[in-house]
Amino acid sequence: MKIKDLPWFNRPGFKLTRKGVNSLDDAELLSIIFGVGSKGESALELSNKLLKKYNFNKLEELSIKDIAKECNGNFNKALQILSLIEICKRYNKLVRKGYSKSIESSQDVFNMFVDELRSMKKEYLHILLLDSKNRIVGKPELISIGTLDQSLVHPREIFKEAIKNSASRIILVHNHPSAGKMLGINVIDHIIIGNNSYYSFNDEKKI
């Protein structure tokens, strides 16, 4: 149904204004983001179609071109959707305190990386560089993008980043449970990020 065909009191913008944002369903919320529809579809019709087929978590897995195709070739809609998803990730990271300047536990690392890694289909290996007091040195570095179940990385790539940034400690973070032995540097943890959980090799040793 087109928004203009709805009674004025049931239109998403009016509902939000009078009843609050919690009164809107997912499609109504997305239609507010869109503002207008695309090629013969109202914003609400387009939102219902997309969410019925993919829902928010599956939309994240599509490329810009794929989303634009679902939006009748409208790349602006694809950009709006991906921007919304990224805002949600950054909000979640703020709420979880995932922008910490130092690492006190494996939970801190999980909070920092979960929204970035949990939906990846390939294996992404990151290195978190720390000083001797576990304060983060520089930004996390992406070391390797592997296959569906294997990381492709040589230890020298890890050491190079640690040396370049004068890090005395590192934490390895990746999103699939398959990593080879690493050599010689002080690796204080290796954390595997799942969908909404994580595994810390360091925590496991303490049990």
C-alpha positions in Angstrom: 0.0 0.0 0.0 1.3 3.5 -0.9 1.7 5.9 2.0 -0.7 8.4 0.4 -3.4 5.6 0.4 -3.1 5.3 4.2 -5.3 7.3 6.5 -3.3 10.4 7.6 -3.2 9.1 11.2 -1.6 5.8 10.1 1.2 7.3 8.1 4.7 6.5 9.5 5.7 10.1 10.0 2.5 11.0 11.9 2.7 7.8 14.0 6.3 8.6 14.9 5.4 12.2 15.9 2.4 11.4 17.9 3.1 7.9 19.3 6.9 7.7 19.4 9.4 5.8 17.3 8.6 2.5 19.1 5.2 2.5 17.5 6.6 1.9 14.0 7.3 -1.5 12.6 10.6 -2.3 10.7 9.2 -1.4 7.3 7.8 1.9 8.6 11.1 2.8 10.1 12.9 2.1 6.9 10.4 4.1 4.9 11.2 7.1 7.1 14.8 6.7 6.2 14.0 6.4 2.5 11.7 9.4 2.5 10.4 8.7 -1.0 10.0 5.5 -3.0 11.6 4.4 -6.3 10.2 3.8 -9.8 6.5 3.2 -9.1 6.9 1.9 -5.5 6.3 4.0 -2.4 8.9 4.1 0.3 6.7 1.8 2.4 6.1 -0.7 -0.4 9.8 -0.8 -1.1 10.6 -1.3 2.6 8.1 -4.1 3.0 9.4 -5.8 -0.1 13.0 -5.6 1.0 12.4 -6.7 4.6 10.1 -9.6 3.6 12.9 -11.0 1.3 16.0 -10.2 3.3 15.4 -8.5 6.7 18.0 -6.2 8.0 20.6 -8.8 8.8 20.6 -10.3 5.3 20.6 -6.9 3.6 24.1 -6.3 5.2 25.4 -9.3 3.2 24.5 -7.9 -0.2 26.7 -5.7 -2.3 25.8 -2.1 -3.3 24.9 -3.3 -6.8 22.7 -6.1 -5.4 20.8 -3.8 -3.1 20.4 -1.2 -5.9 18.9 -3.9 -8.1 16.4 -4.8 -5.4 15.5 -1.1 -5.2 14.7 -0.9 -8.9 18.1 0.3 -9.9 18.2 3.1 -7.4 21.8 3.4 -6.0 20.8 6.1 -3.6 18.5 3.7 -1.8 21.4 1.2 -1.5 23.6 3.8 -0.1 21.0 4.8 2.5 20.6 1.2 3.6 24.3 0.5 3.9 24.8 3.8 5.8 22.0 2.9 8.2 23.6 -0.5 8.9 27.0 1.1 9.5 25.4 3.7 11.9 23.8 0.8 13.8 27.2 -1.0 14.1 28.9 2.2 15.4 26.1 2.8 17.8 26.4 -0.8 19.1 30.1 -0.3 19.5 29.6 2.8 21.5 27.1 1.1 23.8 29.4 -1.8 24.3 32.3 0.6 25.0 34.1 -0.9 22.0 36.2 2.2 21.5 38.4 1.5 24.5 41.9 2.9 24.5 43.3 -0.1 26.5 42.5 -3.8 26.8 41.6 -5.3 30.2 39.9 -8.5 29.1 39.0 -10.6 26.1 35.5 -9.0 26.3 37.0 -5.7 25.4 38.3 -7.2 22.2 35.0 -8.8 21.4 33.2 -5.5 21.9 35.6 -3.8 19.5 35.3 -6.3 16.7 32.0 -8.2 16.9 29.9 -6.0 14.6 32.6 -5.8 12.0 33.5 -9.5 11.8 30.4 -11.5 12.7 28.8 -11.3 9.2 31.9 -11.8 7.1 31.8 -14.9 4.9 35.6 -15.1 4.5 38.2 -15.1 7.2 39.5 -11.7 8.3 42.6 -11.7 10.5 43.3 -8.5 12.4 46.1 -7.6 14.7 45.6 -5.4 17.7 48.8 -3.7 18.7 49.5 -2.9 22.4 52.2 -1.4 24.6 53.6 -3.0 27.7 50.6 -1.7 29.7 48.0 -3.1 27.2 47.2 0.3 25.8 46.3 0.3 22.2 49.0 1.5 19.8 47.5 2.9 16.6 44.5 1.5 14.9 43.8 -2.2 14.5 45.3 -3.5 11.3 43.8 -6.0 8.8 46.5 -8.5 8.1 44.8 -11.0 5.9 41.6 -11.9 4.0 41.4 -15.7 3.7 39.0 -18.2 2.2 35.8 -19.5 3.7 37.6 -21.5 6.4 41.3 -20.6 6.3 43.4 -17.6 6.9 46.3 -17.0 4.5 49.0 -15.1 6.3 52.8 -15.4 7.0 54.1 -14.6 10.5 56.4 -11.9 9.0 53.3 -9.9 8.1 52.2 -9.9 11.8 55.7 -9.0 13.0 56.1 -6.2 10.5 53.1 -4.3 11.9 54.2 -4.9 15.5 57.7 -3.6 14.8 56.6 -0.7 12.6 54.3 0.6 15.4 56.8 -0.2 18.3 54.3 -2.6 19.9 55.5 -4.8 22.6 52.3 -7.0 22.7 49.8 -8.1 20.1 46.4 -9.8 20.1 45.2 -11.7 17.0 41.6 -11.5 16.1 39.7 -13.4 13.4 36.2 -14.6 12.6 36.6 -18.3 11.8 38.2 -21.0 14.0 41.1 -21.9 11.8 44.6 -20.5 12.3 48.0 -21.9 12.1 50.8 -21.6 14.8 52.3 -18.2 15.1 56.0 -17.7 15.8 58.0 -15.9 18.3 56.4 -12.6 19.4 54.6 -12.1 22.6 51.0 -13.0 21.5 49.0 -12.4 24.7 45.7 -13.6 23.1 44.1 -15.0 20.0 40.3 -14.2 19.9 37.8 -15.8 17.5 34.7 -13.8 16.9 31.4 -15.6 16.2 28.0 -14.3 15.6 27.2 -13.1 19.1 30.0 -14.9 21.0 33.7 -15.3 21.1 36.5 -17.7 22.1 39.6 -16.5 23.8 42.6 -18.8 23.9 44.0 -16.9 26.8 40.7 -17.2 28.8 40.7 -20.9 28.1 44.2 -21.4 29.5 43.0 -19.9 32.8 40.3 -22.4 33.3 
